[in-house]
Amino acid sequence: MLDRKYIVQNEEAVKQNCKRRGVVCDIEKLVALESDRLAKLQLAEDLNRQANEVSKKIGPAKDNEERQKWIEQGRSLREQKEAAQAARDELEAQILELQTVIPNMTHPAAPTGGEEDANELSFGKTPKPAFDFKPLDHLELGEKHDLFDFEAGARVAGAGFYFLRNAAVRIDLALQQFAVSFLADRGFTPVTTPDLALTSVLHGTGFNPRGPETQIYSIENTELNLVATAEIPLGGMMSGQTLDLEDLPLRLCGLSHCFRTEAGAAGRASKGLYRVHQFTKVEMFAFAAPDQSDAIHEEMRSLECELFDTLEVPYRVIDTASGDLGGPAYRKYDLEAWMPGRGEAGEWGEVTSTSNCTDYQARRLNVRFKRPKQKGTEFVHTLNGTAVATGRAMIAILENHQKADGSINIPKVLRPWVGCDVL
C-alpha cells in the first residue's frame, strides 16, 4: 500500500492517480481521519503525561484525604487516556480500510486508459506464420494428437479442469525445464513454492481472497488459500524480514501450480487451455533496492522476450494502460503471442506480464533492507514477471508450428525433453 504520510502530503496527486486508474477511493476522508487520529494520539500522550505527574504526588501527600484526591484524579486521567486511545485505534482501523484499496502510483510513461489504450512497443524475432491452409486451433490439434481431455477433467473436478495426455505432458514438462534452466543460468535461484498461502500473505501481495469478484480459491474454515501465482508465496518468503543492501537484488525463479476461479471469464476467446482453473507457471520475482527496480523491470521484460524468441513464438510487447494495471503495479509490460486459431483469423493472446510494484507490496509484507553504516531501514521494491505459463505457451507453440497435414514442429530448444522433432 501507499505510505500514509505520502498520501496526506500529496493528496491531490493521489486523487488524480486514482482517477487515472479508474478507481474510486475516498482520499479526502482518509486525510481527515488521519488528522483526527493524530489529534487523539496527542491527547492520549498528554493525558498519560498528566497522569504520571499526578501519580508522583500520591506518595508525598500529607494526609489520606489529599492522597485520595490525587488517586481519583489519576484514575480519571487514565480513563480519559484509555478512551482517547480507543478512539485512536478505531480511527486507525477506518484509515487502514481506506488505505488498503488505494492503488500504487503510476509510472509517468504508462499510457492512460483501459485495455484498448495500451501501447504496442515492439515485436519478437519470429514472424507470424504465413499459412497456405486454414490453421486449426489448439483444441482441434489436441484432438488429432490426443493431447487433452477436458471431459474427464470436468468429471473429476468440474468445468475448467483437464487432463494433459501423451506429448502434451512432455511439452508441459519441457517448458518447465527450459524456463527454470534459462533463468538459473541468468542468476535466478530456482525454488518450488507451497500451493497454499495465508490470507495475510495474499493481502500483502495485493490479492483479495474474499468477496464476489475474487479469483482466489479459499479453504473453508481456515486462513489458507490456493495460490493464483508464485508471486504470492515468493513475496511472502521474506515477510517481516530485513535484508542487507549487499544481498540485493535477490532474484528468484518460482515453479508453482496456479489456481484461479476465473469468475465471469467465459467466452470463445477463453476456450481450451487459455483460461483454466489450474495450470503450472514459472515466475520471476525480485527483491530490490529502490534505485535498482526500474533496471530490473527492463531486465525481466528482456528475459521474457528472449525466452519466447527461443521458443520461436511470434509476439508483441505491450505497455499496459493505467486502468488495467491492478492495485500493486507501478508499471506493467505484457507479452502477447500470436495465436492463429484464436478468433476468425487469429488474435493476440497474453502469455506473460512483468510488473514493478515499487514498495507497495513490501510495505504490506514489511520487507525491509538496511544500508551499511546508516541508521534505520527502508522498504525494498518487489518485481514479478512470468517466464512461462505452460498452458498458454503450449497454445502458441501448437498453433504457430502446425503444418498443413496437421503435424506440429517442436521448437528446437524443447526437442531434447519432448523426445521428437515433429508430432
N, C-alpha and C positions, 0 to 999 in steps of 0.2 A: 504494500500500500504506500501511498504518498506520505511523506513526512508531514506531521500535523503543523509544525511551525512553518513549513514551506507553504502549506495551504493557506494559513492565516496571513502570511506576509505577501502572498501572491494570489490573492482572492480572485481578481479579475482574470488573470491568466489561466487559472484552474477552471473558472467558469467557461471561458472561451474554448479550452481544450475539451471539456465535456460536450459542449455544443458541436465541436468539430468531429467528435466521435459518435454523435447521435445518442448520447447517454444523458438521462435526466438525473441530476444529483443536486441536493439542496445545500449548496455551498454556504449561502448566507446563514442558514440555520446552524450549520456546523460552527461557523465563526462566532455567532452569538453565544452558542452553548459553551464554546471554549473560553470566551470572556467570562461567562458565569462560573465556569469550573475554576478558573484561576482566582476569581474573587472568593469562592468558597474555600479554596485551598489556603489563601492568605488569611481568611477569617479563622480557619481551623488552627493555623500556626500561631496566630495572635492569641486565641483563646487558650491554647496549650501553654504559651509563654506566661500568660497571666495566671493560669492555674499553678504552674511551677513556682511562680513568685509568691502566691498565697500559701502554698504548702510549706515554704520556708518560714512562714510566720507562726505556724502552728506550735512548733517546739518552744520558741521563746515566749509564747503567750503568758501573761502574768496571772491569769486565773482561768478556771474552766469555762466561764461564760465567754471570755474572749476567744478561747480555743475553739469552742463550738461554733462561734461566728465565722472563724476562718475555715473550719471544716465544711460548714454549709456553703460558704462562698466558693470554696474549691470544688465541692461536688457540683454546684450549679454550673461553674465554668466548664467542667469536664463533660457534663451532659450537653451543654451548648456545643462544645468542640466535637463530640461524637455525632450530634445532629448535623453539623456542618460537614463532617467527613462523609456521613451517609449521603447527604445531598451531592457532595462532590463525586462520590462513587456512582450515583445514579446518573449524573451528567456525563461521567466518563463512559458509561455503558451506551448512552444515547449517541455520544460523539463517535465512538468506535463503530457502531452500527452504520452511521452515515459514512465514515471514513473508509470502511472496507469496500464500498461499492464505487468509490471514485476511481476511475481508470488511471493508468500511468500517463505521464505526459507523452507527447507525440514528437517524433523527430521532425524538425522543420522541413526536411526534404521529402517526407512522406506525402503522397497525394491526399487531398481531402475528398471525402465522399464515401460511397459504398463499393460493393464488389465490382460494379461495372466501371468504376473510376480508377482502378489500379493501372499503374504504368507498366508497359511492356519494355523491359530493359535490354534483353539480349536473347540470342538463340544458341542452342547447343551445336556441336560439331556435326552431328548426324542429321542429314536432311530428312524431311518427310518422305516416306516411300511413295514411289510413282507406280501404283499397281495398274496392270492392264486387265484386271479382273475385279469383280466385286468382292471386297475383303469380308471375311467372316468376323464376327465379334468373338470375344474370348469364350463365351458360353458355347457357341457353335463349334469352335475349335476344341473346347474341352470335351464336348460330346463325341467328336470324331476320334479323339485320342484317349478317351476315358480318364479325364483328369480331375473332375469334380463330381460330387454327389450332394446336391442341395436337398433332395428329397429325403435322403437318410438323415442329413443334418437336422431337418425340420422334425423328423420323427423322434430324434433323440433330444433336441434342445429347443425346438421351435424355429420359426422363420428367421432367416438371417444367420443361421449357423450352417455348417457344411463340413464335408469330408474332402480332403485332398487325396488324390489317388495316383498311383503309378509315377510317371515322370514329374507330375506337379509337386509331389513330395520332395523329389530330388532337386527340383528348381528352387523350391522354397528354402531348403537347407543350403543350397548353393549360394543363394542370395545372402543368407545369414553369414555363411563362412566368408564370402567375398567381402562384405561390408565390415565385419569385425577385423579381418586381416588388413584391409585397406586402412582403417583408422588406427589400428595398433601400430602399423608401420609409420604413422604420422604423429606419434606421440600421445595418443589417447589410451587410457588404461581401460581394458575391457572388464566389464562387470556384468553379472546377471543379477536381476533385481527381484524382490518379492512381488508376487502378483496382487498383494493386498497392501493397503496403507491406511493409517489412522485418519480420521476426519480432520484432525488438526493439521496434518501434513497436506491434505487436499486444499484446505483453506489457505495454507501458507503459500502454495504454488498457484493459487488463484482459481481453483476449481470448486464448484458448488455441488456437493454430493446430495443435496436435498432440494425439493421443490419440483413443480411440474415441468420445468424446462431443463432439468438436469440430464446430462449424458452419462451419468455415473450409476453403476450397479452398486447398491449398498447392501451390506449383510445385516439382516434384521436383528434387532436387539443387541447390536454390538457397535463399537466405534470404528469398525473396519469397512473398507470399500475396495472393490476390484479396481485396479489402476487402469486409466484410459490411455496412458502413455508412460514410458520410462522416465519422462521428465518429472513425474510426481515423486517416485521413490529416490531418484537421483538428487533432486532438490532436498528431500528430507534427510538424505545421508548425513549432511553437515548441519542440521538444525541445532541451534543452541551452541555451536562451536565457534571458536576464534582461531583463525588461521594466521600464519606468518606471511608477510608480503613475499618473502623469498620462495614460498610454495605456490604462488600464483603466477600465471593461471594454472588451475587444476583442471585438466581435460579428461573427461570420462566418456566411454563408449558403452552404453547400456543396452543389453539384449533383454527384451521382455515380451510377454503376451500383453495385448491391449484389449480391453473390454469396454464397449460403448453401447448405450441403449439406442442411439441414432433415432431418437424420437422425432417423428414428423419428417423423416428423410426419404420416404418412398418416392418412386418416380422412375421413369425409364432410364435416366442418366445414372441412377444409383443401383442398377441391377447387377446381379452376379457378385463378383468379388469387390466391386468398387466401394460399396458401403455395407459392411457386415458388422456383426456384434462382437466378433473375436478375430484378432489377427496378430501376427508377430512383427515386431519392429526393432530395428537397430537405431538407437538415438544418440546423437552427440549432446554433451552437456558440459558446461564450463563454469567454474567459479573464477572471477577475475577481479583485479583492481579496477576502479573506475576509469583510469586512463588507458586501460587495455581493451575495454569491451568493444569499442567501435571496430578496432582492427580484427578482433576475434570473430565478430559478426561477419565481416567481409571474408575472413578465412573460412568460416563454416559454409557460406554461400559458394565459395570457390570449390570447396571439397565436394559439396553436393553436385556441382556441375561436372567436376572431374569424374565422379563416380558414375553418373549417368552417361557421360561421354564414353566411358569404358564399357558400359553395358550396351552401347550402340543404340541408344534410345533418343529420338528427336524430342526436344523440349524447348520451352521458353521460360525466361526468368521474369517474375512479376514483383514489382514494388507495391506491396499491399496498401490499400487506401485506409484512411484513419478510421472509418466506420466499420471496418472489417478486421481490426487488429485484435479484438478481445481486450480484456482488462489489463493483463500484465505487460504486454509487449509495447516497447517504445518504438520499435521499427521491426517490420517482418518482410522477408522475401519468400515467395513461393516458387517452386519449380512445377510447371505444368507439362506433362508429357502428352505427345500427340497419340490419340487412341483412335485408330481408323474405324473400329467397329462401334464407336460411340456416336449416337445420333444417326442422321440420314447419310452424312458424308464425312463422318469423323469429327471429333471435337477434342479440345484440350481438356485434360483432367489433372487435378492436383496430385502430385506424388510426394513432394517434400515441402516443408516450410522451415525457416530458421528465424528465431526471434532474439532480439536483445531486450531483456526485461529490466535493465539497469538494476537499481536496488529495490525494486518493487516487491519481488518475492523474498529477497534476503531480509527485508525489514520485518516481514511477517514471520519468517522462519528463524529470525535472529541469528543470521550467519554473518560474522564479522571478520575483520583482519586487522593486524597490528603492524604498524611501520616501525622499523628499528630506530631506537633512540628517541621515540616520540611517545608522549603520554596518550592514553585513551585508545579507542578503536574506531574503525569505520565499517560501514556495511559493504559487503562485496557486491559486485554485479553478477547476475546469472544470465546465461545464454543457453539456448537449446536449438537443436536442428535435426531434422530427420535425415538419417543416412539412407535407410531403405525400409519402407513399409512393404512387406513381401507380397501381399495380395495385389496392390496397385502396380507395383513394379512388374509383377507377373503378367498383368493385363497388357501393359505397354510392350513387354517383350514378345508375348504370343501374337499380338495383333500386328505389330510392326514387322515382325520377322517371318510372317507366313508367306507361303508360295501358292501358286495357282492350283496345285494338286492337293492343297490342304496340309502339306508338310510344313514344319517350322524349323528355321535355323536357330540353333542355340548360340548366344553370344560367346565369342572365343574365350573370354575370361571365366565363364561358368562351366565350360566343357569338362575340365578335369573332375568336377564334382558331380555333374549330371551324368557323365559316362557316355555321352554320344555327341555328335556334331549336329545331327538333324533328328527331329521327332517325325 
